[in-house]
Amino acid sequence: MLGQRVATAIVLLLVLIGALAAGRTVFAAAVSLIIGAAVYEWAKLAAHAPAVALGAGIALGTSLFVLEVLLAWPRGGALTALVVVACAIWVLIGPLLVRAERGRLSLANWAKSALGVTLLAAAWAAAMQLYRDGVLMLFSSAAVVWIADIAAYFAGRAFGKRKLAPHISPGKTWAGVGGAMIAVLAIALSLAAAAPQLPLFTTWLLQTLPRGVALLALALLVALAIVGDLFESLLKRQAGVKDSGGLLPGHGGVLDRIDALLPVLPAAALLRQIAT
């Protein structure tokens, strides 16, 4: 299983790097395909029939790609409004997770469906905007999630005793949260000191905002990543499934791999919109 996970991860990374290097149209097609697959999985978690879920995934993925190719996707103020809405929703989801952990929350399927379309479309728009700001800007924004995820895993295994949300996601611990925060902040500070000329998201943040505010913003991004991960776990638990799908051998579904990116990318794009 570990070998399968590693092989799939390597293939995905190579595909991502290839799409990033191939230009806007190819990258837009790749991201649209990912979002379409995620919509398909999300719709199934919302109890839609497979045929309906597939149709929704194809429809939204194709629509987003066509809008980007035609340069009709909202930019400027319209983009800011979209990512503000998405970030507000993710912030509100935080308290809902607390209620869910206490067993006092059951989301209606129509609400899950509406949230899926809104949040996935916003993540797509944010990814495309960050890509327009530069390949390294997008990649380093996503790397915040990847660093947090890896650090949380090892910190949780080494020190994890107190569970974060045992009824939603039993594997997550408070030690993992602390490890994720420390790793992201430490690496961000190290990169900014060692290579201040690189156009990385974390370096830009530290150079643009007061140091304390920038570090707080990074900590909040890690918190949002955890919210995204837990919310997808809640959707799966309420649907009675272990994985969002089986499209990625050894990894489960597409949503299982991008759940933490869904809130972080809009938040990163919003920070870029506000501070630039």
JOWORA-V769587 format. One record per pair of residues at least 4 apart in sequence whose ideal C-beta (glycine too) atoms are under 6 Angstrom apart, sorted by the first residue. I is the first residue (numbers start at 0). J is the second residue. D is the distance in whole Angstrom. If there is no record, write none. Layout:
BEGIN
I	J	D
I	J	D
END
This chain:
BEGIN
0	249	6
3	248	5
3	249	4
4	249	4
7	247	5
7	248	5
7	249	5
7	250	6
18	25	6
18	26	5
18	29	4
19	134	5
21	25	4
23	27	6
26	130	6
27	64	6
27	67	4
28	64	6
30	123	6
30	126	5
31	60	5
31	63	5
31	64	4
34	60	6
34	119	5
34	123	5
35	56	4
35	60	2
36	253	4
37	119	6
37	253	5
37	254	5
38	55	5
38	56	4
38	59	5
38	119	6
39	52	5
39	53	6
39	56	3
40	243	4
40	244	4
40	252	5
40	254	5
41	115	4
42	47	4
42	52	4
42	55	5
43	52	5
44	234	5
44	238	5
45	108	5
45	111	4
45	112	5
46	108	5
47	51	4
47	52	5
56	60	6
57	61	6
63	123	5
66	71	5
66	72	4
67	72	5
73	77	3
73	78	5
74	78	5
79	272	5
81	121	5
81	124	6
82	121	6
82	125	6
82	265	4
82	268	5
82	269	5
85	118	6
85	121	3
85	265	4
86	265	5
86	266	5
86	269	6
89	223	6
89	226	6
89	262	4
92	226	6
92	230	5
93	226	5
95	104	6
96	229	5
98	103	5
98	104	4
99	104	4
99	233	5
100	164	5
100	166	5
100	167	6
106	110	5
106	111	5
114	118	6
115	119	6
118	261	6
121	265	5
122	261	5
122	264	5
125	264	4
125	265	4
125	268	4
126	264	5
128	268	5
129	136	5
129	137	4
129	140	5
129	268	6
130	137	5
132	136	4
133	198	5
135	139	6
135	198	5
136	198	6
136	200	6
139	199	4
139	200	4
140	200	4
140	267	4
142	146	6
143	183	6
143	220	5
144	224	5
144	259	5
144	260	5
144	263	5
146	182	5
146	183	5
146	186	6
147	151	6
147	179	4
147	183	5
147	221	5
147	224	5
150	154	6
150	178	5
150	179	5
150	182	3
151	155	6
151	175	4
151	178	6
151	179	4
154	158	6
154	174	5
154	175	5
154	178	2
155	159	4
155	172	4
155	174	6
155	175	3
158	174	4
159	172	3
159	174	4
159	175	6
161	173	5
162	172	6
163	171	4
163	172	6
163	173	6
164	168	5
164	229	6
165	169	5
167	229	6
167	232	5
167	233	5
168	229	6
168	232	4
171	175	6
179	221	5
180	218	6
180	221	5
181	185	6
183	217	6
183	221	5
184	214	6
184	217	6
187	201	4
187	217	6
189	193	6
190	194	6
190	202	6
191	195	6
191	202	4
191	205	5
203	207	6
204	208	6
204	213	5
205	213	5
207	274	5
208	212	4
208	213	4
220	263	5
220	266	6
223	262	4
223	263	6
223	266	6
224	259	4
224	263	5
227	258	5
227	259	5
227	261	5
227	262	4
228	258	5
228	259	5
231	254	6
231	258	4
235	240	5
242	251	3
242	252	5
242	255	6
243	252	3
243	254	4
243	255	5
244	252	3
246	252	6
246	253	6
250	256	6
251	255	4
254	258	6
260	264	5
270	274	6
271	275	5
END
